[in-house]
Amino acid sequence: MLNVEVSEDVLVARLRTEDPEFKKWEEEHHKLESSLASIDSHVYLSPEEEVERKRIQKLKLAAKDKMMEMVRRYKVGRA
């Protein structure tokens, strides 16, 4: 029996289609990425915008961490 390592990209694609929770986190991550890009398009940021930028960065990282944890769990479950 061959033990073939499935690439992370393949796992992400599979989770994207099979797991609604993963898809929700991925959509949230993309939404936050767009918000961050919008803020970063400003030449200067007000103190309030700086705080909002940091908040969005943290939420985006949390969403990415959640997705990566789901990939890790999927790998363990398939091992």
N, C-alpha and C positions, 0 to 999 in steps of 0.2 A: 504494500500500500504506500503510495506517495504522499508525503506531507508537504503540500504546496502552501507557501506563505502567500496569503492574499494581500495585495497592496492596500494601503490605507485609502487611496482614491477609490478603489473598488468598493471597500467597506462603506465609505461615505456615500457613494452613489446608491448602494443597496439600502442603507439606513434612510436616505432621503426619500426613497420610494416606499419603504416598508414600515417606517416608524413615524407616526404623526408628531410625536413629541420632538424627535430630532429635527423634523422639518420646521416645527414652530421655532425652535432655538436658532436654526439656520436663518430663517426669515428675520428674526429679531436681530441677529448679528448683522445682517445686511442693512437693515433699517438704521441701526446705530452707526454703521460705517458711513452711510449716506449723510446722517446728521453731523457726524464728525467732519466729513469732507466739506460740508456747507460752512461749518464754523471755521475750519482751517483756510477757507478761501478769503477770509477777512485779513486785511493787512495788519490791523491792530485789533486786539481783543480788549474789551472792557473787563474789569475785575469779575463781573457777573458772568461774562462769557467764558472767562478762564475757568471759573468754578464749574460751569456747565460742561465745558470741554473735558475736564477731569472726571466728572460724574459719568459722562457718556463713555469715556475710555474704560472706566472700571466696569460698567455694565456690559460693554462689548467684550472685554476680557472674560467676564463671568460667563457670558453666553458661549464663548469659544471653549472655555474650560469644561462647561457642561457637555458640549458636543464631543469633545475629546474623551471625556469620561465614558460617554455612551459608546464610542468606538472601542475603547479599552474593554468595556464590559462585553461588547459583542464578540471581540476577539477571544476573550476568556471563555465565553459561552460556547464558542465554536471549536475550541481547542480539544 
